[in-house]
Amino acid sequence: MTGIAEILEEIAAAMAAAEDRGKVADYIPELAGVDPNQFGIAVVLADGTELVAGDAATPFSIQSISKVFALTLALGRLGDRLWQRVGREPSGYAFNSILQLEQEQGIPRNPFINAGAIVVTDAVLAGHAPREYLGELLRFIRMAADDEDIHINRDVAKSETETGHRNFALAHYLSAFGNLMNPPDRALGAYFHQCAVEMTCLQLARAGRFLMRAEGGPRLVSAERVRRINALMMTCGHYDGSGEFAFRVGLPGKSGVGGGILVIAPGRASIAVWSPGLNENGNSQLGTAAVEMLARRAGWSVFG
Ligand code: GLN
């Protein structure tokens, strides 16, 4: 079999030549100016080997990938009580849709759509100052990545605070149904800052190691919890594109509108890919194509 390093070089070359690179998210003004011609990928294998190609050392806004780390913290804090406030089913709607919230009485479908993630952040906040929560989240991410040099980009958070009308609508709606404990602006302040964490592909792939549960790798949460987080990433991690991602890649993944995707090959690899242009579902266009190529060439799929 061709080595993973060679496969990554081939992927990076193919992505550099790609013409249709998708469209950079422009509803967060601070992200609108990101150069779409960038592409990076990093893979940490079960034995600890690290492989990178392209712009794997360039920090990007992890956006909704932060929802994985927030969910991990929330489950640690609340355990199964969290599921009284948020569901575990794919939504079939866009990440920022408000439709289902009305139909389903303020209980978001899953923790990865925005409404669900706002509830998760609200649950971990639980009366603490947003600063304390964000400190805890950063400590967790830094510990998982074994890297202190991971920060929140305040300009991105500010930009989203000023323009995040849909998220404000979702938060107020949740409040109206009694499913938000903190005032909407407080919960959203924490949520916007969590989304504004910046990481490189290599840092993100390292932070994801606890989800691959390799022999001798970091054990930050129980095996059962890892399986459940991976199951949610598989079924809900790409919103209304989750079925397509499972079909094409066959691995659990979580995307963000910054163009990053964290993908887990259980027992084998933690993969981070980044390219800012998005497809119609708000998931990285080239990032998806790249992990599809990698999974196929490496023979990685949870479906056999
Ligand atoms: N901060 C973004 C938002 O709430 C995250 C969305 C995403 O990455 N899909 O709109």
Boltz pocket constraint, residues with backbone or C-beta under 6 A from the ligand:
constraints:
  - pocket:
      binder: B
      contacts: [[A, 62], [A, 63], [A, 64], [A, 65], [A, 95], [A, 96], [A, 114], [A, 160], [A, 167], [A, 191], [A, 192], [A, 195], [A, 255], [A, 256], [A, 257], [A, 258], [A, 282]]
      max_distance: 6.0
